[in-house]
């Protein structure tokens, strides 16, 4: 993996703590009162996802992006309908990829010729059209805060890694952390203390994947670990938003 891939992995790893409250949130959302059982179910789903990803990396990676888009839309518009959440999530995903055609060339080599035939100016212009759609629909329809619109607007003219950092670390992760903190009715200090154990465990698991991966595939296996953790995290938040 090159340096650009490492930068993206750093962003993904920095977002780990926003899922470290999942077990406590599940305890508050369901009838179960045994944290160990919930943790084992959560971990088992993650392990199963990683196993399937190792066998079928492309379908699971595509599903990962689809679930991530849905998760982004649901986080920003929890009270909206299914179609609105889906379109909002796709809007986020398109803005994170359209102005950066190198991402599509890497993820979908078969489309490299088509993508390279269009100029960067065209992709940037298309991204601006999608961004303006967001201002006209999401801002005035859903009251989506200006901050996320500005972050995406700036990101269009930067690298993919920096754009993703702006959105994921400056918008999605703080939103998810605040939602979890309010749901658990905790002060920030005690809330962050609660995040430490599972955050450390997740980082250690990802480090182990990197260490024991075949030579040259460490970052790729770490990405698989992130995919595996995303599945139970996304399903849990869908359950919480559905019940809210």
C-alpha positions in Angstrom: 0.0 0.0 0.0 1.2 3.5 -0.8 1.4 6.5 1.5 -2.0 7.8 0.4 -3.6 4.5 1.6 -1.9 4.9 4.9 -3.3 8.3 5.4 -6.8 7.0 4.7 -6.3 4.1 7.2 -5.2 6.6 9.9 -8.5 8.5 9.4 -10.5 5.2 9.7 -8.6 4.1 12.8 -9.2 7.5 14.4 -12.9 6.9 13.9 -12.9 3.7 15.9 -14.0 5.3 19.2 -17.3 6.4 17.8 -18.3 2.7 17.7 -16.8 1.9 21.1 -20.1 2.6 22.9 -22.1 0.1 20.9 -22.4 -2.5 23.6 -23.6 0.0 26.2 -26.1 1.4 23.6 -27.3 -2.1 22.9 -27.9 -2.7 26.6 -30.0 0.4 26.8 -31.9 -0.3 23.6 -32.9 -3.9 24.1 -34.2 -6.3 26.7 -30.9 -8.0 27.3 -28.9 -7.0 30.4 -25.8 -9.1 29.9 -23.0 -7.1 28.4 -20.9 -10.2 27.8 -23.6 -11.8 25.7 -24.1 -8.7 23.6 -20.3 -8.3 23.1 -20.0 -11.9 22.0 -22.8 -11.5 19.5 -21.2 -8.2 18.2 -17.8 -9.9 18.0 -19.2 -13.0 16.3 -20.9 -10.9 13.6 -17.6 -9.0 13.0 -15.6 -12.2 12.7 -18.2 -13.7 10.3 -18.0 -10.6 8.2 -14.2 -10.7 8.0 -14.3 -14.3 7.1 -16.8 -13.6 4.2 -14.7 -10.6 3.2 -11.6 -12.7 3.0 -13.4 -15.1 0.6 -15.4 -12.6 -1.4 -13.6 -9.2 -1.0 -15.2 -7.4 -3.9 -18.9 -8.0 -3.0 -18.3 -7.4 0.7 -16.4 -4.2 0.0 -19.2 -2.9 -2.3 -21.7 -3.8 0.4 -19.5 -2.0 2.9 -19.7 1.2 0.9 -23.4 0.8 0.5 -24.0 0.3 4.2 -21.7 3.2 5.0 -23.7 5.4 2.6 -26.9 4.3 4.3 -25.4 4.9 7.7 -24.3 8.4 6.8 -27.8 9.3 5.6 -29.5 7.8 8.6 -27.2 9.6 11.0 -28.0 13.0 9.4 -31.7 12.4 8.9 -32.9 9.8 11.5 -36.6 11.0 11.3 -36.8 10.9 7.5 -38.1 8.2 5.3 -36.1 5.3 3.8 -35.7 6.9 0.4 -34.6 10.2 1.9 -31.9 8.5 4.0 -30.7 6.5 1.0 -30.5 9.4 -1.3 -28.8 11.5 1.3 -26.3 8.7 2.0 -25.6 8.4 -1.8 -25.1 12.2 -1.9 -22.4 11.9 0.7 -20.8 8.9 -1.1 -20.9 10.6 -4.5 -19.3 13.8 -3.2 -16.5 11.7 -1.5 -15.7 9.9 -4.8 -16.8 11.9 -7.9 -14.3 14.7 -7.6 -11.5 12.1 -7.0 -11.6 9.8 -10.1 -8.5 8.0 -9.0 -10.6 6.3 -6.3 -12.8 4.8 -8.9 -9.8 3.7 -11.0 -8.4 1.9 -8.0 -11.7 0.3 -6.9 -12.9 -0.5 -10.4 -10.0 -1.1 -12.8 -12.4 -2.1 -15.6 -13.6 1.5 -15.7 -10.2 3.1 -15.7 -10.2 3.8 -19.5 -13.6 5.5 -19.3 -12.7 7.5 -16.3 -9.3 8.6 -17.7 -11.0 9.8 -20.9 -12.8 12.5 -19.0 -10.9 15.5 -17.7 -10.6 16.4 -14.0 -12.5 19.6 -14.8 -15.5 17.5 -15.8 -15.4 15.5 -12.6 -15.0 18.6 -10.5 -17.9 20.2 -12.3 -20.1 17.2 -11.8 -19.2 17.2 -8.1 -20.2 20.9 -7.8 -23.6 20.1 -9.4 -24.1 17.3 -6.8 -23.0 19.7 -4.0 -25.4 22.4 -5.2 -28.2 19.8 -5.2 -27.3 19.3 -1.5 -27.6 22.9 -0.7 -30.9 23.3 -2.5 -32.5 20.1 -1.1 -30.8 19.1 2.1 -30.2 22.5 3.6 -33.6 24.0 2.9 -35.5 20.7 3.1 -33.9 18.8 6.0 -32.1 21.8 7.6 -28.8 20.0 7.2 -26.2 22.2 9.0 -24.0 24.5 6.8 -20.9 22.9 8.4 -21.2 19.6 6.5 -22.0 21.5 3.2 -18.9 23.6 3.7 -16.7 20.6 4.5 -17.9 18.9 1.3 -17.4 22.0 -0.7 -13.8 22.4 0.4 -13.2 18.7 0.0 -14.0 18.8 -3.7 -10.8 20.7 -4.4 -8.6 18.6 -2.2 -7.3 15.0 -2.3 -9.6 12.1 -1.5 -7.9 11.4 1.8 -8.2 15.0 3.0 -11.8 15.2 1.8 -12.7 12.0 3.7 -10.9 13.3 6.8 -12.9 16.5 6.7 -16.2 14.6 6.4 -15.5 11.6 8.6 -13.5 13.1 11.4 -15.0 16.6 11.4 -18.6 15.7 10.9 -19.7 12.1 11.0 -17.6 10.9 14.0 -18.5 13.9 16.3 -22.2 13.5 15.4 -22.2 9.8 16.2 -20.3 10.4 19.5 -22.7 13.1 20.5 -25.7 10.8 19.7 -24.2 8.0 21.8 -23.4 10.3 24.7 -26.9 11.8 24.8 -28.4 8.3 24.5 -26.4 7.1 27.5 -27.0 10.3 29.4 -23.3 10.8 30.3 -21.0 13.7 30.7 -18.2 14.0 28.2 -15.4 12.9 30.6 -17.1 9.8 31.9 -18.3 9.1 28.3 -14.7 9.1 26.9 -13.5 7.0 29.8 -16.1 4.4 28.8 -14.9 4.4 25.2 -11.3 3.6 26.1 -11.5 -0.3 26.7 -13.2 -1.2 23.5 -11.3 1.4 21.4 -8.0 -0.2 22.6 -9.3 -3.7 21.9 -10.4 -2.7 18.4 -7.0 -1.1 17.7 -5.2 -4.1 19.0 -7.2 -6.4 16.8 -6.5 -4.3 13.7 -2.8 -4.2 14.7 -2.8 -8.0 15.0 -4.4 -8.3 11.5 -1.6 -6.1 10.1 1.1 -8.1 11.9 -0.1 -11.6 10.9 -1.2 -10.6 7.3 0.7 -12.1 4.4 3.7 -9.9 3.4 2.6 -6.7 1.7 -1.0 -7.1 2.6 -1.1 -5.6 6.1 -3.0 -2.5 5.3 -5.5 -4.5 3.1 -6.2 -6.8 6.0 -6.6 -3.8 8.4 -9.2 -2.5 5.9 -11.0 -5.8 6.1 -11.0 -5.4 9.9 -12.6 -2.0 9.5 -15.2 -3.6 7.1 -15.9 -6.3 9.7 -16.5 -3.7 12.5 -18.7 -1.6 10.3 -21.4 -4.2 9.8 -22.5 -4.7 13.5 -22.0 -1.0 14.1 -24.2 0.0 11.2 -26.9 -2.5 12.1 -27.0 -1.4 15.7 -27.3 2.3 14.9 -30.1 1.4 12.5 -31.9 -0.3 15.3 -31.3 2.6 17.7 -32.5 5.2 15.1 -35.6 3.0 14.3 -36.5 2.9 18.0 -35.9 6.7 18.6 
